[in-house]
Amino acid sequence: MRDVAAAGASTGPRVLPRNDPRQYDDLAGEWWRPDGAFAMLHWLAEARAALVPPATRAGALLVDLGCGAGLLAPHLAGKGYRHVGVDLTRSALVQAAEHGVSVIQGDATAVPLPDGCADVVSAGELLEHVPDWPRAVAEACRLLRPGGVLVLDTLNDTALARIVAVRIAERLPTVPRGIHDPRLFVDARALVAECARHGVDLRLQGIRPQVVGVLAWLLRRARAAGTPGAVPAGRAPRIVPTRSTAVLYQGRGVRKG
Ligand SMILES: C[S@@+](CC[C@H](N)C(=O)[O-])C[C@H]1O[C@@H](n2cnc3c(N)ncnc32)[C@H](O)[C@@H]1O
């Protein structure tokens, strides 16, 4: 697949290869805009947070691998976790810290935290960006204490995912163009097997944005575009379960004792 330009730099777009992490620097101003290029990450963060149980002990730790700008943080409010985020991208971590996340700049494949430190590990929209995703899965499982919960969402390694998530979604204002390298998409069965190898029985659920909600959001966004500074009012589109895991899927699993 051809390399594309990452849109959004104020000095004009520069041409970066697909999945180049520098795209997140060029798009740094988009993270917290509800109508921005990362809008769908907000919807997914809400759905992911719904898989996180309330903390069962004081000082419980949630490690958010590939935390980006900390979009999960508002959805964890009241659940009782210390939220630690690990990410490669400094410009995103600065924003995550502003939203109450304790940040560590680092690679999800070599996390500088001790074995079994986490009550919950989250890997939201991360694995499809990591060339050695099994290594990131091994790290996620290593960090979990026995009984700890792994939550994640990612894109499946299927022809349908390449069409929907790259050819279609990257032409919509909900997903930045060039952010995905479809060669890195994560085969769902291989992911389940890898988690099992590391003591986590991962259960999968296909998910998708609610179509009516997305259409209403696109309409509100188009209307707001006529008014400088306006943000689309109304509820963000919901992420709903779907029978097929062929495109986008969530996983939840508990680490064996
Ligand atoms: C699509 S964003 C998802 C961010 C966040 N989880 C969310 O859902 O809002 C992917 C994030 O993963 C980070 N990332 C990519 N590869 C990484 C790696 N090997 N280690 C740590 N972070 C990584 C990027 O910097 C980016 O912030």
The ligand as an SDF file (V2000), in Angstrom:
LIG
                    3D

 27 29  0  0  0  0  0  0  0  0999 V2000
   -4.4920    4.9280   17.9560 C   0  0  0  0  0  0  0  0  0  0  0  0
   -3.6360    5.6280   19.3010 S   0  0  0  0  0  0  0  0  0  0  0  0
   -4.5880    5.0480   20.6790 C   0  0  0  0  0  0  0  0  0  0  0  0
   -4.3780    5.8930   21.9030 C   0  0  0  0  0  0  0  0  0  0  0  0
   -5.2580    5.5340   23.1050 C   0  0  0  0  0  0  0  0  0  0  0  0
   -5.0950    4.1620   23.5280 N   0  0  0  0  0  0  0  0  0  0  0  0
   -6.6960    5.8170   22.8040 C   0  0  0  0  0  0  0  0  0  0  0  0
   -7.4340    4.8550   22.5340 O   0  0  0  0  0  0  0  0  0  0  0  0
   -7.0690    6.9850   22.8030 O   0  0  0  0  0  0  0  0  0  0  0  0
   -2.1850    4.6040   19.3840 C   0  0  0  0  0  0  0  0  0  0  0  0
   -1.2090    5.0750   20.4390 C   0  0  0  0  0  0  0  0  0  0  0  0
   -0.2270    4.0550   20.6030 O   0  0  0  0  0  0  0  0  0  0  0  0
    1.0400    4.6530   20.7360 C   0  0  0  0  0  0  0  0  0  0  0  0
    2.0190    3.6370   20.3680 N   0  0  0  0  0  0  0  0  0  0  0  0
    2.2420    3.0880   19.1540 C   0  0  0  0  0  0  0  0  0  0  0  0
    3.1940    2.1400   19.2370 N   0  0  0  0  0  0  0  0  0  0  0  0
    3.5620    2.0810   20.5460 C   0  0  0  0  0  0  0  0  0  0  0  0
    4.4820    1.2960   21.2690 C   0  0  0  0  0  0  0  0  0  0  0  0
    5.2490    0.3650   20.6640 N   0  0  0  0  0  0  0  0  0  0  0  0
    4.6170    1.5070   22.5890 N   0  0  0  0  0  0  0  0  0  0  0  0
    3.8690    2.4470   23.2170 C   0  0  0  0  0  0  0  0  0  0  0  0
    2.9670    3.2310   22.5860 N   0  0  0  0  0  0  0  0  0  0  0  0
    2.8210    3.0470   21.2610 C   0  0  0  0  0  0  0  0  0  0  0  0
    0.9960    5.8790   19.8490 C   0  0  0  0  0  0  0  0  0  0  0  0
    1.9500    6.8240   20.2270 O   0  0  0  0  0  0  0  0  0  0  0  0
   -0.4330    6.3580   20.0860 C   0  0  0  0  0  0  0  0  0  0  0  0
   -0.5020    7.2500   21.1590 O   0  0  0  0  0  0  0  0  0  0  0  0
  1  2  1  0
  2  3  1  0
  2 10  1  0
  3  4  1  0
  4  5  1  0
  5  6  1  0
  5  7  1  0
  7  8  2  0
  7  9  1  0
 10 11  1  0
 11 12  1  0
 11 26  1  0
 12 13  1  0
 13 14  1  0
 13 24  1  0
 14 15  1  0
 14 23  1  0
 15 16  2  0
 16 17  1  0
 17 18  1  0
 17 23  2  0
 18 19  1  0
 18 20  2  0
 20 21  1  0
 21 22  2  0
 22 23  1  0
 24 25  1  0
 24 26  1  0
 26 27  1  0
M  CHG  2   2   1   9  -1
M  END
$$$$
